[in-house]
Structure formats: C-alpha cells, structure tokens
C-alpha cells in the first residue's frame, strides 16, 4: 500500500519515531518539504515509507521444492512462447516516460 498525503491524514498515528540529522540534512529535507507543500514530518514519513516499500519489493525470496525448481528451469530454458498480453504491455510507453 502506497502512503499518500490523504492516507496519512486519515489514519490515526500511534507510533512514534525519532531521528537526529545534521544541519545540512535538515535544511535539505525542509527545502524538499516546502517544494512539495508538505510539512517536514509528512515529507519524511512519506519518503521513508516509499523507500521501505521499494526495498521490500526488491527483497523477494521464493522457496520452492526441487521438482518446482526443475520445472521452472525447464520452462526458462525452453523456447519462448508468444504472449499477447506482454506484447501489448511492452508496446506502451511507461507512465514515468510520458512527456
């Protein structure tokens, strides 16, 4: 679940986090918060949650049996099969590339 400003304002906060930063780090965070028109705490929390979510998404571990592993490797080593859905997906520009 992505943390957004609307989500943060609707959810009751029960945890407390504390951190110390250098003057330079604090100044940079405050400038970024100002640019995005968010409070400092809102900016830090949203940014930290985004980074945490990305970290967790990158740390996927799949545990499979030996039979499942062999089946996967056979499928990967076999000839490619046409997949209309993937062809359609890759024919579109990524949302972050739209100008």
Secondary structure as GFF3:
##gff-version 3
##sequence-region A 1 99
A	DSSP	alpha_helix	5	10	.	.	.	ID=ss1
A	DSSP	alpha_helix	23	35	.	.	.	ID=ss2
A	DSSP	alpha_helix	40	58	.	.	.	ID=ss3
A	DSSP	alpha_helix	66	77	.	.	.	ID=ss4
A	DSSP	alpha_helix	84	90	.	.	.	ID=ss5
A	DSSP	three_ten_helix	95	97	.	.	.	ID=ss6
###
